[in-house]
Amino acid sequence: MGSLSVSANSSMAAERVVVISGKEVQRPVEILSATNDEFDFVTVEMKEKMDPKIFASSLRDSVSHWRQQGMKAVWLKLPIDLVNLVPAAVDEGFSYHHAEPDYLMLACWLSKTKQVLPSYATNRVHIGAFVMNDKREVLVVKESRGMFKRMDLWKFPTGFAEDGEDISEAAKREVKEETGIDSEFVEILAFGHRHEQFHGKSNLFFVCMMRPLSFVIQWQDSELEEAKRSLQLNH
């Protein structure tokens, strides 16, 4: 059996006391490169390939080191080409936190206090564009598939905001993509919040008032059956 001994100002290296032939011998061990934040959370971002057995040993020593330092939790970011390290991390008490197309984030709570790891994003932003011209005509579309196709309904252009995209920009993009109409954002008319939607996540829906800047409709054949300006609104 071995124990980990570290100095107070050590961040990258430590020494392990191991017993060889009945004698205690100090051997250096490699602490995984990491950054600490103001919440005493450690972030390890793996970039280089490593043998899973060596990684398991380094991770075990690192976690012990960070516990002694009083760190509360560890974030472990593994790029997709290092997923072979996941079993070793799970064996050391890490669990999945979230995944993106090119990486997996795992987390391990170290403190004896209540676990307070922040959850990952749980909402998608959905927009509906209410486009009305000076004649009080409203732009509507008819989808070529899905629920609204089966119901044979006309509706506003809708879609989801992309990562890092403002609501106003998402509304302009969706109107342009679906109908070919350039528009400008005026204001948010209404919003709603629904739960247990796509993959069990929540959905924030914003209805945006838009003003058209062009007037030739060219609808998106891949998603729409038709687009038009509806009858004038009286109020």
C-alpha positions as CSV (number, residue, x, y, z in Angstrom):
1,M,0.0,0.0,0.0
2,G,1.2,3.5,-0.6
3,S,0.2,7.0,0.6
4,L,0.4,10.3,-1.2
5,S,2.5,13.0,0.4
6,V,2.5,16.5,-1.1
7,S,3.9,19.9,-0.2
8,A,1.6,22.8,0.4
9,N,2.7,24.7,-2.8
10,S,2.9,21.6,-5.1
11,S,0.5,21.6,-8.0
12,M,2.0,19.3,-10.6
13,A,4.1,16.8,-8.8
14,A,4.0,14.8,-5.6
15,E,5.6,11.8,-3.9
16,R,4.2,8.4,-3.1
17,V,5.5,6.4,-0.3
18,V,5.6,2.8,-1.4
19,V,6.8,-0.3,0.5
20,I,9.5,-2.3,-1.4
21,S,11.0,-5.3,0.3
22,G,9.8,-4.1,3.7
23,K,11.2,-0.6,3.3
24,E,9.3,2.6,2.7
25,V,10.6,4.4,-0.5
26,Q,9.4,7.8,-1.8
27,R,8.7,7.8,-5.5
28,P,7.6,10.8,-7.6
29,V,4.1,10.6,-9.1
30,E,2.7,12.8,-11.9
31,I,-0.3,14.9,-10.9
32,L,-2.5,15.6,-13.9
33,S,-2.3,19.1,-15.3
34,A,-5.3,21.1,-14.1
35,T,-6.6,24.6,-13.4
36,N,-8.5,25.7,-10.2
37,D,-11.3,28.3,-10.1
38,E,-12.6,30.5,-7.3
39,F,-15.1,27.9,-6.3
40,D,-12.4,25.4,-5.5
41,F,-13.3,23.3,-8.5
42,V,-10.5,21.6,-10.5
43,T,-10.7,21.3,-14.3
44,V,-8.7,18.7,-16.1
45,E,-8.7,18.9,-19.9
46,M,-7.1,15.9,-21.4
47,K,-5.5,16.5,-24.8
48,E,-2.7,13.9,-25.3
49,K,-3.3,10.2,-25.6
50,M,-2.3,8.1,-22.5
51,D,-2.3,4.5,-21.6
52,P,-5.5,3.8,-19.6
53,K,-3.5,2.1,-16.8
54,I,-1.1,5.0,-16.4
55,F,-4.1,7.4,-16.6
56,A,-5.9,5.5,-13.9
57,S,-2.9,5.7,-11.6
58,S,-2.3,9.4,-12.2
59,L,-6.0,10.2,-11.8
60,R,-6.1,8.3,-8.5
61,D,-3.1,10.1,-7.2
62,S,-4.4,13.5,-8.5
63,V,-7.8,13.1,-6.8
64,S,-6.1,12.2,-3.5
65,H,-3.8,15.3,-3.9
66,W,-6.8,17.6,-4.7
67,R,-8.7,16.3,-1.7
68,Q,-5.8,17.1,0.6
69,Q,-5.8,20.6,-0.9
70,G,-9.4,21.0,0.0
71,M,-10.7,21.1,-3.6
72,K,-14.5,20.5,-3.8
73,A,-14.9,18.9,-7.2
74,V,-13.1,17.8,-10.4
75,W,-14.3,18.4,-14.0
76,L,-12.7,15.9,-16.4
77,K,-13.0,16.8,-20.1
78,L,-12.2,14.0,-22.5
79,P,-12.1,14.6,-26.3
80,I,-13.9,12.0,-28.4
81,D,-10.6,10.3,-29.3
82,L,-9.8,9.6,-25.6
83,V,-13.0,7.9,-24.7
84,N,-11.0,4.8,-23.8
85,L,-10.1,6.6,-20.6
86,V,-13.8,6.7,-19.4
87,P,-13.8,3.3,-17.6
88,A,-10.8,4.4,-15.5
89,A,-12.5,7.7,-14.6
90,V,-15.8,5.9,-13.6
91,D,-13.8,3.5,-11.4
92,E,-12.5,6.5,-9.6
93,G,-16.0,7.8,-8.8
94,F,-16.5,10.1,-11.8
95,S,-19.9,10.3,-13.5
96,Y,-21.2,11.7,-16.8
97,H,-22.2,15.4,-16.7
98,H,-22.8,16.3,-20.3
99,A,-21.6,15.6,-23.8
100,E,-21.0,17.7,-27.0
101,P,-20.2,16.4,-30.5
102,D,-16.4,16.5,-29.8
103,Y,-16.0,15.8,-26.1
104,L,-17.4,14.2,-22.9
105,M,-17.4,16.0,-19.6
106,L,-17.3,13.9,-16.4
107,A,-17.4,15.2,-12.8
108,C,-16.5,14.0,-9.4
109,W,-17.6,15.6,-6.1
110,L,-14.7,15.5,-3.6
111,S,-16.0,17.4,-0.6
112,K,-17.9,15.9,2.3
113,T,-20.4,18.7,2.0
114,K,-23.6,18.5,0.0
115,Q,-23.0,18.1,-3.7
116,V,-23.7,21.4,-5.5
117,L,-22.4,20.7,-9.0
118,P,-24.3,23.0,-11.5
119,S,-26.4,21.1,-13.9
120,Y,-25.9,21.4,-17.7
121,A,-28.1,23.5,-20.0
122,T,-31.6,22.1,-19.9
123,N,-33.5,24.4,-22.3
124,R,-33.7,24.9,-26.0
125,V,-34.7,28.3,-27.4
126,H,-37.5,28.1,-30.0
127,I,-38.7,31.2,-31.9
128,G,-41.8,32.1,-33.9
129,A,-41.6,35.1,-36.3
130,F,-44.7,37.3,-36.5
131,V,-43.9,39.2,-39.7
132,M,-46.3,42.0,-40.6
133,N,-46.0,44.6,-43.3
134,D,-47.4,48.2,-43.5
135,K,-50.7,46.8,-45.0
136,R,-51.0,44.7,-41.9
137,E,-50.5,41.5,-43.9
138,V,-48.9,38.7,-41.9
139,L,-46.4,36.2,-43.4
140,V,-47.6,32.6,-42.9
141,V,-46.3,29.2,-44.1
142,K,-47.6,25.7,-44.5
143,E,-45.2,22.9,-43.6
144,S,-44.7,19.9,-46.0
145,R,-44.4,17.3,-43.2
146,G,-45.1,16.7,-39.5
147,M,-48.0,17.6,-37.3
148,F,-48.9,20.8,-38.9
149,K,-48.9,19.1,-42.4
150,R,-51.4,16.5,-41.1
151,M,-53.5,19.3,-39.6
152,D,-53.3,21.3,-42.8
153,L,-52.6,24.5,-40.9
154,W,-51.0,27.8,-41.8
155,K,-48.5,29.1,-39.2
156,F,-45.8,31.6,-38.5
157,P,-42.2,30.7,-39.5
158,T,-40.6,28.9,-36.6
159,G,-37.3,27.3,-35.7
160,F,-34.6,26.9,-33.0
161,A,-31.8,29.3,-32.2
162,E,-28.3,28.0,-32.9
163,D,-25.6,27.9,-30.2
164,G,-24.5,31.4,-29.4
165,E,-27.2,33.0,-31.5
166,D,-29.3,35.9,-30.2
167,I,-33.1,35.5,-30.4
168,S,-33.4,38.5,-32.8
169,E,-30.8,37.0,-35.1
170,A,-32.4,33.5,-35.0
171,A,-35.8,35.1,-35.9
172,K,-34.3,36.9,-38.9
173,R,-32.4,33.8,-40.0
174,E,-35.5,31.5,-39.8
175,V,-37.7,34.0,-41.8
176,K,-35.0,34.2,-44.5
177,E,-34.4,30.5,-44.7
178,E,-38.0,29.5,-44.8
179,T,-39.5,32.3,-47.0
180,G,-36.6,34.2,-48.6
181,I,-37.9,37.4,-46.9
182,D,-35.3,39.8,-45.3
183,S,-36.7,41.2,-42.0
184,E,-35.7,43.2,-39.0
185,F,-36.4,42.5,-35.4
186,V,-38.9,44.8,-33.6
187,E,-39.7,43.3,-30.2
188,I,-40.7,40.1,-28.3
189,L,-44.4,39.8,-28.3
190,A,-44.8,36.8,-26.0
191,F,-42.9,33.8,-24.6
192,G,-43.8,30.5,-23.1
193,H,-42.0,27.6,-21.2
194,R,-42.8,23.9,-21.7
195,H,-41.1,20.9,-20.1
196,E,-40.5,17.3,-21.0
197,Q,-39.8,18.1,-24.6
198,F,-37.0,16.9,-26.8
199,H,-34.9,14.3,-24.9
200,G,-36.8,15.3,-21.8
201,K,-35.5,18.9,-21.8
202,S,-37.4,22.1,-21.5
203,N,-38.3,24.5,-24.4
204,L,-38.4,28.3,-24.2
205,F,-40.6,29.7,-27.0
206,F,-40.4,33.4,-28.0
207,V,-42.8,35.0,-30.5
208,C,-40.9,37.9,-32.2
209,M,-42.4,40.8,-34.0
210,M,-40.6,41.3,-37.3
211,R,-40.8,44.0,-40.0
212,P,-40.2,42.8,-43.6
213,L,-37.5,44.5,-45.6
214,S,-38.1,42.6,-48.9
215,F,-41.3,41.3,-50.4
216,V,-40.7,38.5,-52.8
217,I,-41.5,35.1,-51.2
218,Q,-39.4,32.1,-52.1
219,W,-40.2,29.3,-49.7
220,Q,-37.9,26.5,-48.6
221,D,-39.0,23.4,-50.6
222,S,-37.3,21.0,-48.2
223,E,-39.5,22.0,-45.3
224,L,-42.5,24.0,-46.6
225,E,-45.3,23.3,-49.0
226,E,-46.2,27.0,-49.4
227,A,-45.8,30.5,-48.0
228,K,-47.9,33.6,-48.4
229,R,-49.1,36.9,-47.0
230,S,-52.3,36.3,-45.1
231,L,-55.4,38.6,-45.1
232,Q,-55.1,41.9,-43.5
233,L,-55.6,42.1,-39.7
234,N,-58.3,44.4,-38.6
235,H,-56.9,45.2,-35.2
